[in-house]
Amino acid sequence: MKINKLFLTASLALCAAFGAAAQTAEEEVTEYVFQPHWYVQGQVGMQETLGETSFGKLASFNAQIGGGYNFNPVLGARLILNSWTSKGSICADGNRRNWKWNYIAPSVNITADLVNLIGGFNPERKISAGIFAGIGANIAWNNWRANTVNAQLSNKLFPNMQNRPNVLRNIWSGTKARFLGQFGIYGDYAITENIKLGLELQANVLPDGYNSKKAGNADWYFNGLVGVKYAFGPSSRKVTRKVAVPVATEVVEKIVEVPVVKEVIKEVIKEVPAALTRDVFFKISTTKVTKDEMYKVAEIARYLKENPDATVTVTGYADKGTGSLALNMRLAAQRAQAVVDALTKEFGISASRIKAASMGEEASQPYDKPELNRVAICVAK
């Protein structure tokens, strides 16, 4: 009898422990998902052409426009158009002579965001930095000043020769196109989600002769640029998902002994489901639930079906910084109603289990960022 009693007690304890370990609950986790997007940028700065004189003597103004596409948080591609003037210099007769010419240089770059590569994607991070590299063409013209310098030096250094040689041994005229290699670094500071201020340092390498001189090696010029970058559309969206976490369920056992029959009574504490909150975001001045946001409505509907006693409150909001009060009140109410209609018509939820509300005249905005206040907040419990 004692052996049976011990065996029964051990079995019940083992089952209770196994049942407690097997119980799980779901916890909400909010994360940001990168959105591929296009951007444009405009920049101005200075150029230093590598030459036979001290740094700064061959500096000139520089400008650049471009556009690109970010495929993921790290990699992107862009097309840029760099232009203005380059300078050259020579000292062949004891006197230094400088000249300049015009150029335009289209190129294609691959970009890599090193901050996202190392630290992971975070749209709330203000500073980003990376590297780029690419190829293109340099199309130069208006080189008459170099030709004038070449003629002056030839006449001075070879006055008695009928066919005077060129002092600038790679002198060129007209329009000249050359291959261009390009690489550099950049850094951006986010003013808003769509607007960034940027700094860029780039090195450009061309075949010998860009500056009209023959040196037996490649010619270089370096650009330092500052400017503004504007991204089209959001660069990220916020996603809330559920993850399973273990939950221990308390089991209370009572063992009542009688001479022959042992009664085991288990009292299990009933688990109350946690409330579920989903934010359904809308585009500016719209009240239609997009496909990207409809999955949140589906999660609310699934929660209500799994918990027959639960109800949901849907509260609509509008961005106070955009539009008039009357327009925002109407948008807020229509956004709440759009979610209600989706629950009833698309998922078959009874209207008696749904309460719709909208922001009042003095209602506070739920988010600091204006674009996030174009939302219907759903709380089911």
C-alpha positions in Angstrom: 0.0 0.0 0.0 2.8 2.4 0.9 4.6 1.6 -2.4 1.5 2.3 -4.4 1.0 5.6 -2.5 4.6 6.7 -3.2 4.3 5.7 -6.9 1.1 7.7 -7.3 2.5 10.8 -5.6 5.7 10.7 -7.7 3.7 10.3 -11.0 1.5 13.2 -10.2 4.5 15.4 -9.4 6.2 14.4 -12.6 3.1 15.2 -14.7 2.6 18.6 -13.0 6.3 19.5 -13.7 6.0 18.4 -17.3 2.7 20.3 -17.8 4.2 23.5 -16.3 7.3 23.4 -18.6 5.2 22.7 -21.7 3.0 25.8 -21.2 3.9 28.8 -23.4 2.5 32.3 -24.0 3.0 34.9 -26.8 4.8 38.2 -26.3 4.7 41.1 -28.7 7.9 42.3 -30.2 8.1 45.5 -32.3 10.9 45.9 -34.9 11.7 48.1 -37.9 11.8 46.5 -41.4 13.9 48.3 -44.1 12.0 49.6 -47.2 14.0 49.8 -50.5 13.7 53.4 -51.8 15.0 56.0 -54.3 16.7 59.2 -53.5 18.2 62.3 -55.1 21.1 64.5 -53.9 22.7 67.8 -54.7 26.2 68.8 -53.6 28.8 71.6 -53.9 32.4 71.8 -52.9 36.0 72.2 -53.9 38.4 70.2 -56.2 42.1 69.8 -55.9 43.9 68.7 -59.1 47.1 66.8 -58.4 50.0 68.8 -60.0 53.5 70.1 -59.7 52.8 72.8 -57.1 51.8 73.2 -53.4 48.4 72.1 -52.1 45.6 74.6 -52.6 47.2 76.3 -55.7 45.1 74.2 -58.0 41.8 74.3 -56.0 38.6 75.1 -57.9 34.8 75.0 -57.4 33.0 71.8 -57.9 29.3 70.6 -58.1 27.5 67.3 -58.3 24.0 66.0 -58.7 22.8 62.4 -58.6 20.2 59.9 -57.8 20.3 56.4 -56.4 18.4 53.4 -55.0 19.1 51.6 -51.7 18.4 47.8 -52.2 18.8 46.9 -48.6 20.2 48.5 -45.4 23.8 48.0 -46.6 24.0 48.0 -50.4 22.9 50.6 -53.0 23.7 52.1 -56.4 23.8 55.6 -57.7 24.3 57.6 -60.9 26.1 61.0 -60.4 27.1 63.9 -62.6 30.1 65.8 -61.4 31.2 69.1 -63.2 32.9 72.4 -63.2 36.7 73.1 -63.7 40.1 71.5 -63.2 43.4 73.2 -63.1 47.0 72.6 -64.2 50.4 74.1 -63.6 54.0 74.2 -64.9 57.2 75.9 -64.2 59.5 75.5 -67.2 61.3 78.8 -67.6 61.5 79.9 -64.0 58.0 81.4 -63.9 55.0 79.4 -62.8 52.0 79.3 -65.2 48.5 78.0 -64.3 45.5 77.2 -66.5 42.1 75.7 -66.2 39.5 73.9 -68.3 36.0 72.6 -68.0 34.7 69.1 -67.7 31.6 67.0 -66.9 32.0 63.5 -65.5 29.1 61.0 -65.3 29.7 57.9 -63.3 28.0 54.9 -61.7 28.8 53.9 -58.1 28.1 51.0 -55.8 27.6 52.2 -52.2 27.9 50.3 -48.9 26.6 51.6 -45.5 29.2 50.5 -43.0 27.2 51.6 -39.9 24.3 49.4 -40.9 26.7 46.6 -41.8 28.4 46.6 -38.4 25.6 47.9 -36.1 22.5 46.6 -37.8 19.6 48.6 -39.3 18.1 51.3 -37.0 16.0 54.1 -38.7 16.2 56.1 -35.5 20.0 56.4 -35.8 20.9 59.9 -36.8 24.4 59.3 -38.3 25.3 56.9 -41.1 28.6 56.5 -43.0 29.9 54.3 -45.8 32.1 53.8 -48.8 31.5 53.9 -52.6 33.4 52.9 -55.8 32.6 53.1 -59.5 33.6 53.9 -63.0 32.6 56.6 -65.5 33.9 59.1 -68.1 35.4 62.5 -67.9 34.5 64.7 -70.8 36.7 67.8 -70.9 36.8 70.9 -73.2 37.7 74.6 -73.3 41.5 73.9 -73.0 42.6 77.0 -74.9 44.4 78.4 -71.8 46.8 75.4 -71.8 47.4 75.8 -75.5 48.3 79.5 -74.9 50.7 78.5 -72.2 52.2 75.8 -74.5 52.7 78.3 -77.3 54.3 80.9 -75.0 56.8 78.5 -73.6 57.6 76.9 -77.0 58.4 80.4 -78.4 60.5 81.3 -75.4 62.4 78.1 -75.0 62.9 77.3 -78.7 63.1 80.7 -80.4 65.3 79.6 -83.3 63.6 76.4 -84.2 61.2 76.4 -87.1 59.2 73.4 -85.9 59.1 74.1 -82.2 58.3 71.1 -79.9 55.4 71.2 -77.4 56.5 71.9 -73.9 53.2 70.4 -72.7 53.8 67.1 -74.3 50.2 65.9 -73.9 48.5 69.1 -75.1 45.0 68.6 -76.4 42.2 70.8 -77.7 38.5 70.5 -78.6 36.6 67.9 -76.6 38.4 65.0 -75.0 36.7 62.0 -73.3 38.7 59.7 -70.9 37.9 56.7 -68.7 37.4 57.6 -65.0 37.8 55.4 -61.9 36.3 56.7 -58.7 36.1 55.8 -55.0 35.6 57.5 -51.7 33.8 57.8 -48.3 30.6 59.6 -47.2 28.8 60.5 -44.0 25.1 61.6 -43.6 23.2 63.2 -40.7 19.4 62.7 -40.7 17.4 65.9 -40.3 14.1 64.0 -40.9 13.3 60.5 -42.1 13.6 61.7 -45.7 16.1 64.6 -45.5 19.8 64.1 -44.8 22.8 66.5 -44.8 25.9 64.8 -46.2 29.7 65.1 -46.5 31.6 63.3 -49.3 35.3 62.9 -50.1 36.1 61.3 -53.4 39.2 60.4 -55.4 39.2 60.3 -59.2 41.9 58.7 -61.4 42.3 59.2 -65.2 44.9 58.3 -67.8 48.0 60.4 -68.1 47.4 63.6 -70.1 44.3 65.0 -68.4 46.3 68.1 -67.4 48.0 68.3 -70.9 51.4 67.1 -69.4 53.2 63.8 -69.8 54.2 62.3 -66.5 54.2 58.6 -67.3 51.6 57.9 -64.6 47.9 58.4 -64.0 46.4 61.8 -63.3 44.3 62.5 -60.2 41.8 65.0 -58.8 40.1 65.0 -55.4 36.6 66.4 -54.6 35.3 67.4 -51.2 31.5 68.0 -51.3 28.6 68.9 -48.9 25.0 68.7 -49.8 21.4 67.4 -49.2 19.9 64.0 -49.9 16.2 63.5 -50.2 14.6 60.0 -50.0 11.3 59.2 -51.7 8.9 57.4 -49.5 9.6 55.8 -46.1 12.9 54.0 -45.6 11.4 51.7 -43.0 8.1 50.4 -41.5 7.3 49.2 -38.0 6.2 45.6 -37.6 4.8 44.0 -34.5 5.0 40.2 -34.2 4.5 37.6 -31.6 7.2 35.4 -30.1 6.6 32.3 -27.9 7.9 32.5 -24.3 7.6 29.8 -21.7 5.1 30.3 -18.9 4.9 28.1 -15.8 1.3 27.2 -14.8 0.8 26.7 -11.1 -0.8 23.4 -10.3 -2.3 22.8 -6.8 -2.8 19.2 -5.8 -4.8 17.8 -2.9 -4.4 14.2 -2.0 -7.2 12.8 0.3 -6.5 9.4 1.6 -9.2 6.9 2.6 -8.6 3.3 3.8 -8.9 1.9 0.2 -9.5 4.7 -2.3 -7.2 7.7 -2.8 -8.8 10.7 -4.4 -6.6 13.2 -6.2 -8.0 16.7 -6.9 -6.1 19.0 -9.2 -7.0 22.7 -9.1 -5.5 24.6 -12.1 -5.3 28.4 -12.1 -7.0 29.6 -15.3 -4.9 31.7 -17.6 -6.4 35.0 -18.7 -5.2 35.9 -22.3 -3.1 39.1 -22.5 -4.5 42.1 -24.2 -3.5 42.5 -27.9 -2.6 45.9 -29.4 -2.1 46.6 -33.1 -1.4 49.9 -34.8 -2.8 50.1 -38.4 -1.0 52.9 -40.2 -2.4 54.9 -43.1 -0.9 57.0 -45.9 -1.3 60.8 -45.7 -4.9 62.0 -46.4 -6.2 58.4 -46.9 -8.6 56.1 -45.0 -8.0 52.8 -46.9 -6.3 49.9 -45.1 -3.4 48.9 -47.3 -2.3 45.3 -48.0 0.8 45.9 -45.9 -1.3 46.8 -42.9 -4.2 44.3 -43.4 -2.3 41.5 -41.7 -2.6 43.4 -38.4 -6.4 43.5 -38.8 -6.2 39.7 -39.4 -4.3 39.3 -36.1 -7.0 41.2 -34.2 -9.7 39.0 -35.9 -7.9 35.8 -35.0 -7.5 37.0 -31.4 -11.3 37.7 -31.1 -12.1 34.3 -32.6 -9.8 32.5 -30.2 -11.2 34.4 -27.2 -15.1 34.6 -27.6 -15.5 36.9 -24.6 -13.0 39.5 -25.9 -13.9 42.8 -27.5 -11.9 45.4 -29.4 -11.7 49.2 -29.3 -10.6 50.9 -32.5 -9.4 54.6 -32.1 -8.6 56.6 -35.2 -6.1 59.5 -35.3 -4.8 62.0 -37.8 -1.7 64.1 -38.0 -2.4 67.5 -36.3 0.4 69.1 -38.3 -1.3 68.4 -41.6 -4.8 69.7 -42.6 -7.5 71.5 -40.7 -9.2 70.4 -37.5 -12.4 69.5 -39.4 -10.5 67.4 -42.0 -8.5 65.6 -39.3 -11.6 64.8 -37.2 -13.2 63.3 -40.4 -10.0 61.4 -41.3 -9.7 60.0 -37.7 -13.3 58.7 -37.7 -13.0 57.3 -41.2 -9.8 55.4 -40.4 -11.4 53.8 -37.3 -14.5 52.9 -39.4 -12.2 51.4 -42.1 -10.8 48.9 -39.6 -14.2 48.2 -38.2 -15.5 47.4 -41.7 -12.6 45.1 -42.4 -13.2 43.2 -39.2 -16.9 42.7 -39.9 -16.9 42.3 -43.6 -13.6 40.6 -44.3 -13.3 38.4 -41.2 -16.9 38.0 -39.9 -16.5 39.6 -36.5 -19.8 40.7 -34.9 -20.2 44.5 -34.7 -21.4 44.1 -31.1 -17.8 43.1 -30.1 -16.3 46.3 -31.7 -16.2 49.8 -30.4 -15.1 52.6 -32.7 -13.7 55.9 -31.5 -11.7 58.8 -32.9 -9.4 61.6 -31.6 -11.2 64.5 -30.0 -10.5 68.2 -30.5 -8.0 68.3 -27.6 -6.7 64.7 -28.0 -3.0 64.2 -27.7 -1.0 62.6 -30.5 0.1 59.0 -29.7 3.5 59.4 -31.4 6.2 62.0 -31.6 6.7 61.6 -35.3 3.8 63.3 -37.3 3.6 60.6 -40.0 3.0 57.9 -37.3 -0.1 59.6 -36.1 -2.0 58.7 -39.3 -3.1 55.5 -37.5 -6.0 53.5 -36.0 -5.0 51.9 -32.7 -6.7 48.6 -31.9 -6.8 47.2 -28.4 -8.4 43.8 -28.0 -9.0 42.2 -24.5 
